[in-house]
Amino acid sequence: MDKALFAVGKIVNTHGIRGEIKIVPQTDFPEVRFASGSELVLVPPETLQEQPFPVTVNATRDHKTFLLVRLEEFDNINQVEKYKGGQLKVTEDQLLELDEGEYYYYEVVGCSVVTDEGEDIGVIKEILTPGANDVWVVKRPQGPDLLLPVIDECVLDVNVEEKKVTIHLMEGLL
């Protein structure tokens, strides 16, 4: 598979003997991604040395904070056991259209960050999701990384076409 792939779920375990896998969703659209008939790409864990391959969702159900997913290609635990630690992904052409003011993580990583006063702060290198709001890790030209809370008071404008984020530098952030 030469297309760019985007994670929608991590395979953390198996469930039962009929080939169900326990998934931690990594998407804002689990009801779409894991709907019956959805086509995904299974990326095996690195230890297997296998190539990613297409799979189709047969059925999904909620289980605590996980999803239990049965794929059409597997019908017993012995077939899925080796994929623990792997991921389920989608191709770029399967990404959903987002509303105005929303963007995918891959669109934000690599954006330059400038203040509302024109000062260059650095480049977003990573996105953390600790809880109430996301935190963008900004690699600064000098000094330690800046942990930028993604809140309205701080992030003023995100322009993914120009790869530029304008922020208000709140007191105490640097």
C-alpha positions in Angstrom: 0.0 0.0 0.0 1.6 3.2 -1.2 -1.2 5.6 -0.1 -1.0 7.7 3.1 -2.8 6.0 6.0 -4.5 7.6 8.9 -5.2 5.7 12.2 -8.7 5.1 13.3 -8.2 2.5 16.0 -5.5 0.5 17.9 -5.9 -3.3 18.4 -5.3 -3.9 22.1 -6.5 -7.4 22.5 -8.8 -10.2 21.3 -12.2 -11.0 22.8 -13.8 -14.4 22.9 -13.0 -17.3 20.6 -14.9 -16.1 17.4 -12.2 -13.7 16.2 -13.4 -10.4 17.7 -10.8 -7.8 18.4 -10.8 -5.1 21.1 -10.2 -1.7 19.7 -9.3 1.7 21.3 -10.9 4.2 18.9 -8.6 6.9 17.5 -11.2 8.8 15.6 -13.9 11.3 16.2 -16.2 9.2 13.9 -16.3 5.7 15.3 -19.9 5.2 14.2 -18.7 5.7 10.6 -15.3 4.0 10.7 -16.6 0.9 12.4 -20.0 0.6 10.8 -20.8 -2.8 9.2 -19.4 -2.9 5.7 -16.7 -0.2 6.4 -13.4 -0.9 4.6 -10.3 -0.4 6.6 -6.6 -1.2 6.4 -5.1 -3.5 9.0 -1.5 -2.5 9.8 0.1 -5.5 11.6 2.5 -4.8 14.5 6.1 -4.2 13.5 7.2 -7.5 15.0 5.2 -9.5 12.3 7.0 -8.1 9.3 3.7 -8.3 7.3 2.4 -5.7 4.8 -0.8 -3.8 5.6 -3.9 -5.3 4.0 -7.6 -4.4 3.5 -10.3 -5.7 5.9 -14.0 -5.2 6.1 -16.0 -4.6 9.3 -18.6 -7.3 9.8 -20.0 -6.0 13.2 -19.2 -3.7 16.0 -20.4 -3.3 19.6 -19.5 -1.1 22.6 -17.7 -2.8 25.5 -16.7 -0.5 28.4 -14.3 2.1 26.9 -13.5 -0.2 23.9 -15.1 -1.3 20.7 -15.4 -5.0 20.0 -15.0 -5.4 16.2 -15.5 -8.5 14.1 -13.8 -8.4 10.7 -15.2 -10.5 7.8 -11.7 -11.9 7.1 -11.4 -13.6 10.5 -13.7 -16.1 12.4 -11.6 -17.4 15.3 -9.1 -16.2 17.9 -6.2 -18.0 16.3 -6.4 -15.8 13.2 -6.5 -12.5 15.1 -4.2 -13.1 18.1 -1.0 -12.1 16.2 -2.5 -8.7 15.3 -2.6 -7.4 18.9 -0.7 -4.1 18.9 -1.6 -3.4 15.3 -3.7 -0.6 14.0 -6.7 -0.1 11.8 -6.3 2.8 9.4 -8.1 4.5 6.5 -6.7 6.0 3.3 -6.7 9.8 2.6 -9.6 9.5 0.1 -11.7 8.0 2.9 -11.2 11.0 5.2 -14.5 12.8 6.0 -15.1 16.4 5.1 -14.8 18.6 8.2 -16.8 21.6 9.2 -15.4 25.1 9.0 -12.8 25.7 11.8 -12.1 22.0 12.1 -9.0 20.2 10.8 -7.2 16.9 11.0 -4.1 16.4 13.2 -1.9 15.8 10.2 -2.9 19.2 8.8 -1.8 21.0 12.0 1.5 19.3 12.6 4.2 21.2 10.7 2.4 24.6 10.9 4.4 27.6 11.9 3.2 29.4 15.0 3.3 33.2 15.2 1.9 35.6 17.8 -0.7 38.3 17.1 2.2 40.7 17.3 4.1 39.0 14.5 6.7 37.2 16.6 7.8 33.8 15.2 7.4 31.1 18.0 8.3 27.9 16.2 6.7 24.9 14.4 4.0 22.4 15.8 5.7 19.0 16.1 3.2 17.0 18.0 -0.3 17.0 19.4 -1.1 15.8 22.9 -4.6 14.9 24.1 -4.4 14.9 27.9 -8.0 15.6 28.7 -10.1 18.8 28.6 -8.3 20.2 25.6 -5.6 19.3 23.2 -2.0 20.6 23.7 0.2 21.5 20.7 3.9 20.9 21.3 5.7 23.8 19.5 9.4 23.2 18.6 11.1 26.6 19.3 14.2 27.7 17.5 15.9 28.1 20.9 15.0 26.9 24.3 12.6 24.2 25.5 9.4 23.3 23.5 6.3 25.4 24.1 3.2 23.5 25.4 0.4 25.5 23.8 -3.2 24.8 25.1 -5.7 24.7 22.3 -8.2 27.1 23.7 -10.0 30.1 22.2 -8.1 32.6 24.4 -4.8 31.3 23.0 -5.3 30.0 19.4 -6.7 32.9 17.3 -6.5 31.5 13.8 -5.5 28.2 12.1 -4.8 28.4 8.4 -3.9 24.9 7.2 -3.5 26.0 3.6 -0.7 28.5 4.5 0.5 26.1 7.3 0.3 29.0 9.8 -1.2 29.3 13.3 -1.7 32.7 14.9 -1.8 32.7 18.7 -2.2 35.2 21.6 0.8 34.6 23.9 -0.9 34.4 27.3 1.2 35.5 30.3 3.2 32.6 31.7 3.3 30.4 28.6 6.9 31.0 27.8 
